[in-house]
Amino acid sequence: MTSMIHARRLAAALGATLILAVAQPAFSQDVSESHLKAARAAIDSLGATEEFDFILPGAAQSLKGELIQKDPNLQTVIVETVDEEALRLAPRRGDLEKEAALAYARNFTEEELNAIAAFYTSPGGIAFKTKSPLVTRDVLQAADIWQKGLARDLAVAVNEALSKKTASSENAAPADPAPANDGGTASD
């Protein structure tokens, strides 16, 4: 029974993979070369994929450390080999650029991409990219201060309101309660 379930799952996964493999080239053909060129220009102007430049060097450095820890005597050979293999894999970075260009092309028109690239290569766009991290830091700092002040003021206001409400309910004259029946007689 479980082997049938695994076989069905495998067949479904293979079917989905086949559909995606067939559909992807068809979609790629729907995007014009000028649209992809505009997407690449927008990506370059945004620096949208720059953060991925450190993935391969980071993986290589991590692997070196791991392998050297296992066998310190092979440090020179390990460093040399990992560097050679990393350089051999470096051209695959272009695959990510192609996928990123397709993603941008799917989500923006060619005209929008040209406008994005034009803005981010303009003096204002360059200033925006350069100063955005500083502005974001300042806004987050202001929001933190604002949030703390808001929470403090809310707590003070609620405490004052609760004090008034509880004081007025305690000061209200309680209704004359009916005498408790303690099991005694009326003549007690």
C-alpha positions as CSV (number, residue, x, y, z in Angstrom):
1,M,0.0,0.0,0.0
2,T,2.7,2.5,0.9
3,S,4.7,1.6,-2.2
4,M,1.6,2.5,-4.3
5,I,1.4,5.9,-2.5
6,H,5.1,6.5,-3.1
7,A,4.7,5.5,-6.7
8,R,1.8,7.9,-7.2
9,R,3.7,10.7,-5.6
10,L,6.7,10.0,-7.7
11,A,4.6,10.0,-10.9
12,A,2.9,13.3,-9.9
13,A,6.3,14.9,-9.2
14,L,7.7,13.7,-12.5
15,G,4.6,14.9,-14.3
16,A,4.8,18.3,-12.7
17,T,8.5,18.5,-13.6
18,L,7.8,17.5,-17.2
19,I,5.1,20.2,-17.5
20,L,7.4,22.8,-16.1
21,A,10.2,21.8,-18.3
22,V,8.0,22.0,-21.4
23,A,6.3,25.2,-20.3
24,Q,9.5,27.1,-19.4
25,P,11.0,27.3,-22.8
26,A,7.6,28.2,-24.2
27,F,7.4,31.1,-21.8
28,S,11.0,32.2,-22.5
29,Q,10.1,32.4,-26.2
30,D,7.2,34.7,-25.4
31,V,9.6,37.3,-23.9
32,S,11.2,39.4,-26.6
33,E,14.9,40.0,-26.6
34,S,14.4,43.7,-26.1
35,H,12.1,42.9,-23.1
36,L,14.9,40.8,-21.6
37,K,17.5,43.5,-22.4
38,A,15.3,46.0,-20.5
39,A,15.0,43.6,-17.6
40,R,18.7,43.1,-17.4
41,A,19.2,46.9,-17.5
42,A,16.7,47.4,-14.7
43,I,18.4,44.6,-12.6
44,D,21.8,46.2,-13.2
45,S,20.5,49.7,-12.3
46,L,18.9,48.3,-9.1
47,G,21.8,46.1,-8.1
48,A,19.0,43.5,-7.6
49,T,21.3,40.5,-7.8
50,E,24.5,41.9,-6.3
51,E,23.7,40.2,-2.9
52,F,24.0,36.8,-4.6
53,D,27.6,37.5,-5.6
54,F,28.7,36.2,-2.2
55,I,27.0,32.9,-2.3
56,L,29.7,30.9,-4.1
57,P,32.6,32.5,-2.2
58,G,30.7,31.9,1.0
59,A,30.0,28.3,0.2
60,A,33.6,27.8,-0.8
61,Q,34.9,29.4,2.4
62,S,32.5,27.3,4.5
63,L,33.5,24.1,2.7
64,K,37.2,24.9,3.2
65,G,36.7,25.3,6.9
66,E,34.7,22.1,7.2
67,L,37.2,20.0,5.2
68,I,40.3,21.5,6.9
69,Q,38.7,20.8,10.3
70,K,38.3,17.2,9.4
71,D,41.9,16.9,8.0
72,P,44.2,19.9,8.9
73,N,47.2,18.2,7.2
74,L,45.5,18.7,3.8
75,Q,44.9,22.4,4.2
76,T,46.9,23.5,1.2
77,V,45.4,20.8,-1.1
78,I,41.9,21.6,0.2
79,V,42.2,25.3,-0.4
80,E,43.6,24.8,-3.9
81,T,41.0,22.2,-4.8
82,V,38.0,24.2,-3.5
83,D,39.2,27.4,-5.2
84,E,39.6,25.5,-8.5
85,E,36.2,24.0,-8.3
86,A,34.6,27.2,-7.3
87,L,36.2,29.0,-10.3
88,R,34.9,26.2,-12.5
89,L,31.3,26.8,-11.1
90,A,31.5,30.6,-11.3
91,P,30.1,30.9,-14.8
92,R,26.8,29.4,-13.5
93,R,26.2,32.8,-11.9
94,G,24.9,33.8,-15.4
95,D,22.1,31.3,-15.0
96,L,20.8,33.3,-12.1
97,E,21.0,36.5,-14.1
98,K,18.9,34.9,-16.8
99,E,16.3,33.7,-14.3
100,A,16.2,37.1,-12.6
101,A,15.7,38.8,-16.0
102,L,12.8,36.5,-16.8
103,A,11.2,37.2,-13.4
104,Y,11.4,40.9,-14.0
105,A,10.1,40.5,-17.5
106,R,7.2,38.5,-16.3
107,N,6.2,41.2,-13.8
108,F,7.0,44.4,-15.6
109,T,6.4,45.6,-19.1
110,E,9.3,46.6,-21.2
111,E,8.4,50.3,-20.8
112,E,8.3,49.9,-17.0
113,L,11.7,48.3,-17.0
114,N,13.1,51.0,-19.2
115,A,11.7,53.6,-16.8
116,I,13.1,51.8,-13.8
117,A,16.5,51.6,-15.3
118,A,16.3,55.3,-16.3
119,F,15.4,56.4,-12.8
120,Y,18.0,54.3,-11.0
121,T,20.8,55.5,-13.3
122,S,19.7,59.1,-12.9
123,P,21.3,61.3,-10.3
124,G,18.1,61.1,-8.2
125,G,18.0,57.3,-8.5
126,I,21.6,56.9,-7.6
127,A,21.1,59.1,-4.6
128,F,18.0,57.1,-3.6
129,K,19.9,53.8,-3.8
130,T,22.9,55.2,-1.9
131,K,20.9,56.9,0.8
132,S,18.1,54.4,1.2
133,P,19.9,52.2,3.8
134,L,20.6,55.3,5.9
135,V,17.0,56.5,5.6
136,T,15.7,53.0,6.4
137,R,17.8,52.9,9.5
138,D,16.6,56.4,10.6
139,V,12.9,55.5,9.9
140,L,13.3,52.2,11.9
141,Q,14.9,54.1,14.8
142,A,12.1,56.7,14.7
143,A,9.5,53.9,14.6
144,D,11.1,52.2,17.6
145,I,11.0,55.4,19.6
146,W,7.5,56.1,18.5
147,Q,6.3,52.5,19.3
148,K,7.9,52.7,22.8
149,G,6.3,56.1,23.5
150,L,2.9,54.9,22.2
151,A,3.1,51.8,24.4
152,R,4.0,53.9,27.4
153,D,1.3,56.4,26.8
154,L,-1.3,53.6,26.3
155,A,-0.3,52.0,29.5
156,V,-0.5,55.3,31.4
157,A,-3.9,56.1,29.9
158,V,-5.3,52.6,30.6
159,N,-4.0,52.7,34.2
160,E,-5.7,56.1,34.8
161,A,-8.9,55.0,33.2
162,L,-9.0,51.7,35.2
163,S,-8.2,53.7,38.4
164,K,-11.2,56.0,37.8
165,K,-13.5,53.1,36.9
166,T,-12.5,51.0,39.8
167,A,-12.6,54.0,42.2
168,S,-16.1,55.0,41.1
169,S,-17.4,51.4,41.5
170,E,-15.8,51.1,44.9
171,N,-17.2,54.5,46.0
172,A,-20.7,53.7,44.8
173,A,-23.0,53.0,47.8
174,P,-23.8,49.4,47.8
175,A,-27.5,48.5,47.8
176,D,-28.8,47.6,51.2
177,P,-28.3,43.8,51.2
178,A,-31.0,41.6,52.4
179,P,-30.3,40.2,55.8
180,A,-28.5,36.9,55.6
181,N,-30.3,33.9,56.8
182,D,-27.8,32.3,59.1
183,G,-30.2,29.6,60.2
184,G,-31.2,31.4,63.4
185,T,-34.7,32.5,64.3
186,A,-36.1,35.9,64.0
187,S,-36.0,36.4,67.8
188,D,-32.2,35.9,68.0
